[in-house]
Amino acid sequence: MLSVFIDCGPDDQKLASTLASLVPGAVEGIVREVVLVDRAMGADARKVADHAGCRVIAAEELREAIRTAKGEWLLFLEPGARLMPGWIGAVIDHVETVGAGRSVAPCARFRRAAIDRPGFLRRLRQIRTAMAEGFLVRKSQAIGLSGLSPTLERMAKGVAVTRLDAEIRPAHTARG
């Protein structure tokens, strides 16, 4: 059902944190594969990827990897982001809603965990990335978006989304 894509740099701790939050989805059969886009991955990050059974691709292979993804839905995450309990049900509900034609926007993002929501003034000054709350997209739409951009971040920008009824701890705030 779901292929997870992560633009991955050298930080093995962040990668391990994100992968750990995906384990329940793999156990439930929701996560079919995890694809790491090599953006200067270090040896330790490669070790984590190998132990977790992730597929590592070069950045220039992104479009082909999206085209051949095992899942019909793709989830883009930043290394260090952690999905909170309840994310599996929210993704399944969204996919079913879109499949039944009841969703205005087929793409979706998670809600930022309450502990990580900035106050009003901080929100005004904050620079947000398109991937901070993850990005769930149909494979067919992702194939089209991948022709326009070489990175997951750029693919996720400017796309209309629905909010999932599940939380994420963004990469820059997620701790222990």
One Martini backbone bead per residue (centre of mass of N, CA, C, O) as a GRO file, in nm:
protein
  176
    1MET     BB    1   0.055   0.063  -0.021
    2LEU     BB    2   0.343   0.183   0.105
    3SER     BB    3   0.590   0.422   0.022
    4VAL     BB    4   0.896   0.534   0.157
    5PHE     BB    5   1.050   0.862   0.148
    6ILE     BB    6   1.402   0.968   0.204
    7ASP     BB    7   1.603   1.232   0.255
    8CYS     BB    8   1.950   1.143   0.301
    9GLY     BB    9   2.194   1.191   0.522
   10PRO     BB   10   2.448   1.151   0.775
   11ASP     BB   11   2.222   1.106   1.001
   12ASP     BB   12   2.161   0.822   1.188
   13GLN     BB   13   1.971   0.911   1.420
   14LYS     BB   14   1.740   1.026   1.253
   15LEU     BB   15   1.684   0.778   1.086
   16ALA     BB   16   1.621   0.583   1.319
   17SER     BB   17   1.378   0.740   1.429
   18THR     BB   18   1.200   0.715   1.176
   19LEU     BB   19   1.206   0.406   1.139
   20ALA     BB   20   1.077   0.335   1.415
   21SER     BB   21   0.792   0.470   1.339
   22LEU     BB   22   0.744   0.244   1.096
   23VAL     BB   23   0.713  -0.042   1.216
   24PRO     BB   24   0.405  -0.075   1.254
   25GLY     BB   25   0.349  -0.057   0.944
   26ALA     BB   26   0.509  -0.313   0.870
   27VAL     BB   27   0.355  -0.513   1.051
   28GLU     BB   28   0.067  -0.436   0.908
   29GLY     BB   29   0.142  -0.393   0.584
   30ILE     BB   30   0.172  -0.087   0.484
   31VAL     BB   31   0.477  -0.102   0.464
   32ARG     BB   32   0.670  -0.204   0.184
   33GLU     BB   33   0.884   0.044   0.171
   34VAL     BB   34   1.220   0.193   0.189
   35VAL     BB   35   1.346   0.500   0.049
   36LEU     BB   36   1.674   0.628   0.001
   37VAL     BB   37   1.806   0.941  -0.061
   38ASP     BB   38   2.120   1.024  -0.153
   39ARG     BB   39   2.252   1.297   0.065
   40ALA     BB   40   2.531   1.232   0.195
   41MET     BB   41   2.580   0.963   0.315
   42GLY     BB   42   2.692   0.791   0.569
   43ALA     BB   43   2.812   0.506   0.705
   44ASP     BB   44   2.602   0.492   0.939
   45ALA     BB   45   2.350   0.530   0.765
   46ARG     BB   46   2.400   0.279   0.591
   47LYS     BB   47   2.381   0.077   0.821
   48VAL     BB   48   2.093   0.136   0.902
   49ALA     BB   49   1.970   0.075   0.625
   50ASP     BB   50   2.062  -0.220   0.609
   51HIS     BB   51   1.928  -0.323   0.877
   52ALA     BB   52   1.629  -0.216   0.773
   53GLY     BB   53   1.593  -0.269   0.451
   54CYS     BB   54   1.677  -0.045   0.271
   55ARG     BB   55   1.665   0.155  -0.012
   56VAL     BB   56   1.932   0.288  -0.205
   57ILE     BB   57   1.957   0.600  -0.382
   58ALA     BB   58   2.020   0.808  -0.616
   59ALA     BB   59   1.912   1.115  -0.693
   60GLU     BB   60   1.886   1.048  -1.014
   61GLU     BB   61   1.669   0.795  -0.936
   62LEU     BB   62   1.393   0.903  -0.833
   63ARG     BB   63   1.188   0.875  -1.065
   64GLU     BB   64   1.219   0.567  -1.099
   65ALA     BB   65   1.148   0.491  -0.805
   66ILE     BB   66   0.862   0.598  -0.820
   67ARG     BB   67   0.763   0.430  -1.062
   68THR     BB   68   0.864   0.143  -0.895
   69ALA     BB   69   0.695   0.144  -0.666
   70LYS     BB   70   0.507  -0.067  -0.462
   71GLY     BB   71   0.329   0.158  -0.392
   72GLU     BB   72   0.034   0.364  -0.446
   73TRP     BB   73   0.162   0.512  -0.205
   74LEU     BB   74   0.335   0.805  -0.082
   75LEU     BB   75   0.587   0.883   0.173
   76PHE     BB   76   0.723   1.181   0.282
   77LEU     BB   77   1.032   1.224   0.470
   78GLU     BB   78   1.220   1.334   0.727
   79PRO     BB   79   1.492   1.308   0.893
   80GLY     BB   80   1.355   1.277   1.235
   81ALA     BB   81   1.083   1.211   1.189
   82ARG     BB   82   0.777   1.132   1.383
   83LEU     BB   83   0.538   0.906   1.411
   84MET     BB   84   0.241   0.877   1.565
   85PRO     BB   85   0.012   0.732   1.709
   86GLY     BB   86  -0.239   0.660   1.447
   87TRP     BB   87  -0.126   0.677   1.148
   88ILE     BB   88  -0.243   0.429   1.009
   89GLY     BB   89  -0.547   0.493   1.020
   90ALA     BB   90  -0.527   0.769   0.875
   91VAL     BB   91  -0.421   0.660   0.606
   92ILE     BB   92  -0.646   0.462   0.545
   93ASP     BB   93  -0.878   0.666   0.550
   94HIS     BB   94  -0.771   0.843   0.321
   95VAL     BB   95  -0.757   0.633   0.098
   96GLU     BB   96  -1.059   0.562   0.110
   97THR     BB   97  -1.171   0.846   0.056
   98VAL     BB   98  -1.038   0.884  -0.218
   99GLY     BB   99  -1.150   0.622  -0.350
  100ALA     BB  100  -1.459   0.739  -0.299
  101GLY     BB  101  -1.454   1.060  -0.368
  102ARG     BB  102  -1.442   1.245  -0.068
  103SER     BB  103  -1.188   1.414  -0.161
  104VAL     BB  104  -1.044   1.704  -0.256
  105ALA     BB  105  -0.755   1.618  -0.149
  106PRO     BB  106  -0.525   1.360  -0.206
  107CYS     BB  107  -0.335   1.501  -0.040
  108ALA     BB  108  -0.118   1.483   0.263
  109ARG     BB  109  -0.090   1.577   0.613
  110PHE     BB  110   0.020   1.609   0.914
  111ARG     BB  111   0.003   1.684   1.238
  112ARG     BB  112   0.134   1.864   1.466
  113ALA     BB  113   0.242   1.821   1.753
  114ALA     BB  114   0.152   1.986   2.030
  115ILE     BB  115   0.448   2.023   2.147
  116ASP     BB  116   0.540   2.162   1.845
  117ARG     BB  117   0.361   2.403   1.855
  118PRO     BB  118   0.372   2.715   1.778
  119GLY     BB  119   0.335   3.015   1.840
  120PHE     BB  120   0.230   3.289   1.688
  121LEU     BB  121   0.506   3.442   1.657
  122ARG     BB  122   0.672   3.199   1.560
  123ARG     BB  123   0.503   3.146   1.303
  124LEU     BB  124   0.579   3.414   1.158
  125ARG     BB  125   0.907   3.343   1.160
  126GLN     BB  126   0.881   3.076   1.036
  127ILE     BB  127   1.045   2.824   0.854
  128ARG     BB  128   0.889   2.615   0.628
  129THR     BB  129   0.862   2.302   0.523
  130ALA     BB  130   0.705   2.077   0.312
  131MET     BB  131   0.807   1.819   0.510
  132ALA     BB  132   0.741   1.859   0.819
  133GLU     BB  133   0.443   1.687   0.781
  134GLY     BB  134   0.470   1.550   0.548
  135PHE     BB  135   0.383   1.342   0.240
  136LEU     BB  136   0.088   1.235   0.080
  137VAL     BB  137   0.087   1.036  -0.229
  138ARG     BB  138   0.019   0.945  -0.522
  139LYS     BB  139   0.198   0.789  -0.754
  140SER     BB  140   0.085   0.928  -1.011
  141GLN     BB  141   0.146   1.217  -0.905
  142ALA     BB  142   0.450   1.182  -0.840
  143ILE     BB  143   0.543   1.137  -1.126
  144GLY     BB  144   0.472   1.422  -1.222
  145LEU     BB  145   0.638   1.579  -1.004
  146SER     BB  146   0.924   1.452  -1.078
  147GLY     BB  147   0.951   1.613  -1.354
  148LEU     BB  148   0.984   1.903  -1.198
  149SER     BB  149   1.166   1.756  -0.964
  150PRO     BB  150   1.463   1.638  -0.771
  151THR     BB  151   1.291   1.670  -0.497
  152LEU     BB  152   1.086   1.619  -0.236
  153GLU     BB  153   1.044   1.910  -0.145
  154ARG     BB  154   0.954   2.025  -0.423
  155MET     BB  155   0.716   1.828  -0.466
  156ALA     BB  156   0.557   1.932  -0.192
  157LYS     BB  157   0.518   2.202  -0.313
  158GLY     BB  158   0.212   2.359  -0.375
  159VAL     BB  159   0.016   2.139  -0.260
  160ALA     BB  160  -0.279   2.028  -0.207
  161VAL     BB  161  -0.421   1.956   0.123
  162THR     BB  162  -0.479   1.732   0.378
  163ARG     BB  163  -0.557   1.656   0.709
  164LEU     BB  164  -0.458   1.438   0.926
  165ASP     BB  165  -0.557   1.224   1.209
  166ALA     BB  166  -0.238   1.285   1.281
  167GLU     BB  167   0.089   1.280   1.416
  168ILE     BB  168   0.398   1.480   1.412
  169ARG     BB  169   0.749   1.495   1.456
  170PRO     BB  170   0.953   1.701   1.361
  171ALA     BB  171   1.284   1.701   1.296
  172HIS     BB  172   1.363   1.975   1.460
  173THR     BB  173   1.196   1.854   1.738
  174ALA     BB  174   1.266   1.571   1.763
  175ARG     BB  175   1.290   1.370   2.065
  176GLY     BB  176   1.360   1.077   2.222
   0.00000   0.00000   0.00000
